[in-house]
């Protein structure tokens, strides 16, 4: 399963964007989304920015992802040394 994650464009250089995704910086090609600007929120999938999204929707999605990760860690006993 593949998942597109929202992030905030913090820098653009020669068709590539640095995108902040939950505090982690990732590079994403803007080849498929030419109208992105610094400050925009975009969906990043497989190294490409594929769609611009509303800031509130992006933040809501990131909160849900964080909740899912926390639930998975809890159910799988994250931190166990088994």
C-alpha distances in whole Angstrom, upper triangle without the diagonal:
4,7,10,13,17,19,23,25,27,29,28,30,30,27,25,24,24,22,22,19,20,23,21,22,20,21,19,21,23,23,21,23,26,28,26,29,29,28,26,23,20,16,15,12,12,15,16,18,17,19,22,21,24,25,25,22,20,22,21,17,18,20,17,15,18,19,15,16,19,19,16,19,21,20,19,23,22,25,26,27,27
4,7,10,13,16,20,21,24,25,25,26,26,23,21,20,20,18,19,16,18,21,19,19,17,17,16,17,19,19,17,19,23,24,22,25,25,25,22,19,16,12,11,8,8,12,13,14,13,15,18,18,21,22,22,19,17,19,19,15,16,18,16,14,17,18,15,15,19,19,17,20,23,22,21,24,23,26,27,29,29
4,6,10,13,16,18,21,23,23,25,25,22,20,19,18,16,16,13,15,18,16,17,15,16,14,16,18,19,17,18,21,22,20,22,23,22,19,16,13,9,9,7,8,11,12,12,12,13,15,15,18,18,19,16,14,16,15,12,12,15,13,10,14,15,13,13,17,18,16,18,21,21,21,24,22,25,27,28,29
4,7,10,13,15,18,19,20,22,22,19,17,16,16,13,14,11,13,16,15,15,13,14,12,14,15,16,14,14,18,18,16,19,19,18,16,12,9,6,5,4,8,10,9,9,9,10,12,12,15,15,16,13,11,14,14,10,11,14,13,11,14,16,15,15,19,20,19,21,23,24,24,26,24,27,29,31,32
4,7,10,12,15,17,18,21,22,19,17,14,14,10,10,7,10,13,12,12,11,13,11,14,15,17,16,15,18,18,16,17,17,16,14,10,8,5,5,7,10,10,11,9,10,10,11,11,13,13,14,11,8,10,11,8,8,11,11,9,11,14,13,13,17,18,18,19,22,23,23,25,23,25,28,30,31
4,7,10,13,15,16,19,21,18,16,13,12,9,9,7,9,12,12,12,11,13,11,14,14,17,15,14,17,16,13,14,14,12,10,6,5,4,6,9,12,12,11,9,10,9,9,8,10,9,11,9,5,8,10,7,7,11,11,10,12,15,15,15,18,20,20,21,24,25,25,27,25,27,30,32,34
4,7,9,12,13,17,19,17,14,11,9,6,5,4,7,9,9,9,9,11,10,13,13,17,16,14,16,15,12,12,11,10,8,5,6,6,7,11,13,12,12,9,11,11,10,9,11,9,12,11,7,9,12,10,9,12,14,12,13,17,17,17,19,22,22,23,25,27,27,28,26,27,31,33,34
4,6,9,11,15,17,16,13,10,8,5,5,7,9,10,10,9,10,11,11,14,13,17,16,14,15,14,10,10,8,6,6,4,6,9,10,14,16,14,13,11,13,12,10,10,10,8,12,12,9,10,13,13,11,14,17,15,16,20,20,20,22,25,25,26,28,30,30,31,28,30,33,35,37
4,6,7,11,14,12,10,6,6,4,6,9,12,12,12,9,10,9,9,11,11,14,15,12,13,12,8,7,5,5,6,6,7,10,10,14,16,13,12,10,12,12,10,11,13,11,15,15,12,13,17,16,15,18,20,19,20,23,24,23,25,28,28,28,31,33,33,34,31,32,36,37,39
4,7,10,14,13,11,7,6,6,7,10,12,11,11,9,10,10,11,13,13,17,18,15,15,14,11,9,5,6,8,9,11,14,13,17,18,15,15,13,16,16,14,15,15,14,17,18,15,15,19,19,17,20,22,21,21,24,25,24,26,29,29,29,32,34,34,35,32,33,36,37,40
4,7,10,10,8,6,5,7,9,13,16,14,13,10,11,10,10,12,11,15,17,15,14,14,10,8,6,8,10,12,13,15,14,18,19,15,15,13,16,17,15,17,18,17,20,21,18,19,22,22,20,23,25,24,24,28,28,27,29,32,32,32,35,37,36,37,34,35,38,39,42
4,7,7,6,4,6,9,12,15,18,17,16,13,12,10,10,10,9,12,14,12,11,11,9,7,7,10,11,13,13,15,14,17,18,14,13,12,15,16,15,17,19,18,22,22,19,21,24,23,22,25,27,25,26,30,30,29,32,34,34,34,37,39,38,39,36,37,40,41,44
4,6,5,6,8,12,15,18,21,20,18,14,13,10,11,10,10,12,15,14,12,13,12,11,10,14,15,16,16,18,16,19,19,15,14,14,17,18,18,21,22,22,26,26,23,24,28,26,25,28,30,28,29,33,33,31,34,37,36,36,39,41,40,41,38,39,42,43,45
4,6,8,11,14,18,20,24,23,21,17,15,12,11,9,9,10,14,13,11,13,12,12,13,17,17,18,17,19,17,19,19,15,14,14,17,18,19,22,24,24,28,27,25,27,30,28,27,31,32,30,31,35,35,33,36,39,38,38,41,43,42,43,40,41,44,44,46
4,7,10,13,16,18,22,22,20,16,14,10,9,6,5,7,10,9,8,11,10,11,12,15,15,16,14,16,14,16,16,12,11,11,13,15,15,19,21,22,25,25,22,25,27,25,25,28,30,28,29,33,32,31,34,36,35,36,39,41,40,41,38,40,43,43,45
4,7,9,13,15,19,18,16,13,10,7,6,5,6,8,11,10,10,12,10,11,11,14,14,14,13,14,12,14,13,10,9,9,12,14,15,18,20,20,24,23,20,22,25,23,22,26,27,25,26,30,29,28,31,33,32,33,36,37,36,38,35,36,39,40,41
4,6,10,12,15,15,13,10,8,6,5,6,7,10,12,11,11,12,9,9,8,11,11,11,10,12,10,13,13,10,9,8,12,13,13,15,18,17,20,20,17,19,22,20,19,22,24,22,23,27,27,25,28,31,30,30,34,35,34,36,33,34,37,38,40
4,7,10,13,12,10,6,6,5,6,9,10,14,15,14,14,15,11,11,9,11,11,11,11,13,11,14,14,11,11,10,14,15,14,16,18,17,20,20,16,18,21,19,17,21,22,20,21,25,25,23,26,29,28,28,31,33,32,33,30,31,34,35,37
4,6,10,9,8,5,5,6,7,10,11,14,15,13,15,15,11,11,9,9,9,8,8,10,8,12,13,10,10,9,12,13,12,13,15,13,16,16,13,14,17,15,14,17,19,17,17,21,21,20,23,25,25,25,28,30,29,31,27,29,32,33,35
4,6,6,5,5,6,9,10,14,15,18,18,17,18,18,14,13,11,10,11,9,10,11,10,14,15,13,14,12,15,15,14,14,15,13,15,15,12,12,15,14,11,14,17,15,15,18,19,18,20,23,23,23,26,28,27,28,25,26,30,31,33
4,5,5,6,7,10,11,15,16,19,19,17,19,19,16,16,14,13,12,10,10,10,9,12,14,12,13,12,14,15,14,13,15,12,14,14,10,10,13,11,8,11,13,11,11,15,16,14,17,19,19,19,22,24,24,25,22,24,27,29,31
4,6,8,10,14,15,18,19,23,22,21,23,22,19,18,16,14,14,12,13,13,12,15,17,16,17,16,18,17,17,15,16,13,14,14,10,9,12,11,7,9,12,10,9,13,14,12,14,17,17,17,20,22,22,23,20,21,25,27,29
4,7,10,13,15,19,20,24,24,22,24,23,20,19,16,14,15,14,15,15,14,17,18,17,18,17,20,20,19,18,18,15,16,17,13,12,15,14,11,13,15,13,12,16,17,15,16,20,20,19,22,24,24,24,21,22,25,27,29
4,6,10,13,16,18,21,22,21,23,23,19,19,16,15,16,14,14,14,13,15,16,14,16,15,18,19,19,18,19,17,19,19,15,14,17,16,12,15,17,14,13,17,17,15,17,20,20,19,22,24,24,24,21,21,25,26,29
4,7,10,13,15,18,19,18,20,20,17,16,14,14,14,13,13,14,12,14,14,12,14,13,17,18,17,18,19,17,20,19,16,16,19,17,14,17,19,17,16,20,20,18,21,24,23,22,26,28,27,27,24,25,28,29,31
4,7,10,13,15,16,16,18,19,15,16,14,15,15,13,12,12,9,11,11,8,10,11,14,16,16,17,19,18,20,20,16,17,19,17,15,18,20,17,17,21,21,19,22,24,23,23,26,28,27,28,25,26,29,30,32
4,7,10,12,14,14,15,16,14,14,13,15,14,14,12,12,9,11,10,7,8,9,13,15,16,17,20,19,22,21,17,19,22,20,18,21,22,20,21,24,24,22,25,28,26,26,30,31,30,31,28,29,32,33,35
4,6,9,10,10,12,14,11,13,13,14,13,12,10,10,7,8,8,5,5,6,9,12,13,15,18,18,21,20,16,19,21,19,17,21,22,19,21,24,24,23,26,28,27,27,31,32,31,33,30,31,34,35,36
4,5,7,8,10,12,11,13,14,16,14,14,11,11,9,10,9,6,5,6,9,12,13,16,19,20,23,22,19,21,24,21,21,24,25,23,24,28,27,26,29,31,30,31,34,35,34,36,33,35,37,38,39
4,5,5,6,8,7,10,12,14,12,13,10,11,10,11,12,9,6,6,8,10,11,14,17,18,22,20,18,21,23,21,21,25,25,23,26,29,28,28,31,33,32,33,36,37,36,38,35,37,40,41,42
4,6,6,10,10,13,15,18,16,16,13,13,12,12,12,10,7,8,9,11,13,17,20,21,25,23,21,24,26,24,24,28,28,26,28,31,30,30,33,35,34,35,38,39,38,40,38,39,42,43,44
4,6,9,10,13,16,18,15,15,11,11,11,11,12,11,7,7,6,8,11,14,18,20,23,21,19,22,24,22,22,26,26,24,27,30,28,29,32,33,32,34,37,37,37,39,37,39,42,43,44
4,6,6,10,13,14,12,12,9,10,10,12,14,12,8,6,6,7,8,12,15,17,20,18,17,20,22,20,21,24,25,23,26,29,28,28,32,33,32,34,37,38,37,39,37,39,42,43,44
4,6,9,12,14,12,13,11,13,14,15,17,15,11,9,10,10,10,14,17,18,22,21,19,22,25,23,23,27,28,27,29,32,31,31,34,36,36,37,40,41,41,43,40,42,45,46,47
4,7,10,12,10,12,11,13,14,17,19,17,13,10,11,10,9,12,14,16,19,19,18,21,23,22,23,26,27,26,28,31,31,31,34,36,36,37,40,41,41,43,40,42,45,47,48
4,7,9,6,8,8,11,12,15,17,15,12,9,10,9,7,10,12,13,17,17,15,18,20,19,19,23,24,23,25,28,28,28,31,33,33,34,37,38,38,40,37,39,42,44,45
4,6,6,9,10,13,14,18,20,17,14,11,13,12,10,12,13,13,17,17,16,18,21,20,20,23,25,24,26,29,29,29,32,34,34,35,37,39,39,40,38,39,43,44,46
4,6,9,10,14,15,18,20,17,15,13,15,14,12,13,14,13,16,17,15,17,20,20,19,22,24,23,24,27,28,28,30,32,33,33,36,38,38,39,36,37,41,42,44
4,7,10,13,15,18,21,18,17,14,16,14,11,11,11,9,13,14,12,13,17,17,16,19,21,21,22,25,26,26,28,30,31,31,34,36,36,37,34,36,39,41,43
4,6,10,12,16,19,17,14,11,12,10,7,8,8,8,11,12,10,12,15,15,15,18,20,19,21,24,25,25,27,29,30,31,33,35,35,36,34,36,39,41,43
4,7,9,13,16,15,13,9,11,9,6,5,7,6,9,9,7,9,12,12,12,15,16,16,17,20,21,21,24,26,26,27,30,31,32,33,31,33,36,38,39
4,6,10,13,12,10,6,7,5,4,5,8,9,12,10,8,11,13,12,12,16,16,15,18,20,20,21,24,25,25,27,29,30,31,32,30,32,35,37,39
4,7,10,10,8,6,6,5,6,7,10,11,13,11,8,12,13,10,11,15,15,13,16,19,18,19,22,23,23,24,27,28,28,30,28,30,33,35,36
4,7,6,5,4,6,8,9,11,14,14,16,14,11,14,16,13,12,16,16,14,16,19,18,18,21,23,22,24,27,27,27,29,27,29,31,33,34
4,5,5,6,7,9,12,13,17,17,19,17,14,17,18,14,14,18,17,15,18,20,18,18,22,23,22,23,26,27,26,28,26,29,31,32,33
4,6,9,9,13,15,17,20,21,23,20,17,20,21,18,17,21,20,17,20,22,20,20,23,24,23,24,27,27,26,29,26,29,31,31,32
4,7,9,12,15,17,20,20,22,20,17,20,22,18,18,21,21,18,20,23,22,21,24,26,25,25,29,29,28,30,28,29,32,33,34
4,6,9,12,14,18,18,21,19,16,19,21,18,18,22,22,19,22,25,23,23,26,28,26,28,31,32,31,33,30,32,35,36,37
4,6,8,11,14,15,18,16,13,16,18,16,16,20,20,18,21,23,23,23,26,27,27,28,31,32,31,33,31,33,36,37,38
4,7,10,14,15,18,15,14,17,18,16,17,20,20,19,21,24,23,23,27,28,27,29,32,32,32,34,32,35,37,39,40
4,6,10,12,15,12,11,15,16,14,16,19,19,18,21,23,23,24,27,28,27,29,32,33,33,35,33,36,38,40,41
4,7,9,12,11,10,13,15,14,15,18,19,18,21,23,23,24,27,28,28,30,32,33,34,36,34,36,39,41,42
4,6,9,7,6,10,11,11,12,15,16,16,18,20,21,22,24,26,26,28,30,31,32,34,32,35,37,40,41
4,6,5,6,9,10,11,12,14,16,17,19,20,21,23,25,26,27,29,30,32,33,35,33,35,38,41,42
4,5,5,6,9,10,11,12,14,15,17,18,20,21,23,24,26,27,29,30,32,33,31,33,36,39,40
4,5,5,6,9,10,11,12,14,15,17,19,20,21,23,25,26,27,29,30,32,30,32,35,38,40
4,5,5,6,9,10,11,12,14,15,17,18,20,21,23,24,26,27,29,30,29,31,34,37,38
4,5,5,6,9,10,11,12,14,15,17,18,20,21,23,24,26,27,28,27,29,32,34,36
4,5,5,6,9,10,11,12,14,15,17,18,20,21,23,24,26,27,25,27,30,33,35
4,6,5,6,9,10,11,13,14,16,17,19,20,21,23,25,26,24,27,30,33,34
4,5,5,6,9,10,11,12,14,15,17,18,20,21,22,24,23,26,28,31,32
4,5,5,6,9,10,11,12,14,15,16,18,20,21,22,20,23,26,28,30
4,5,5,6,9,10,11,12,14,15,17,18,20,21,19,22,25,28,29
4,5,5,6,9,10,11,12,14,15,16,18,20,19,22,24,27,28
4,5,5,6,9,10,11,12,14,15,16,18,17,19,22,25,26
4,5,5,6,9,10,11,12,14,15,16,14,17,20,23,24
4,5,5,6,9,10,11,12,14,15,14,17,20,23,24
4,5,5,6,9,10,10,12,14,13,17,19,22,22
4,5,5,6,9,10,10,12,10,13,16,19,20
4,5,5,6,9,10,10,9,12,15,18,19
4,5,5,6,9,10,10,13,15,18,19
4,5,5,6,8,8,12,13,16,17
4,6,5,6,5,8,10,13,14
4,6,5,6,9,10,14,15
4,6,8,11,11,15,14
4,6,9,9,11,11
4,6,6,9,10
4,6,9,10
4,6,9
4,6
4
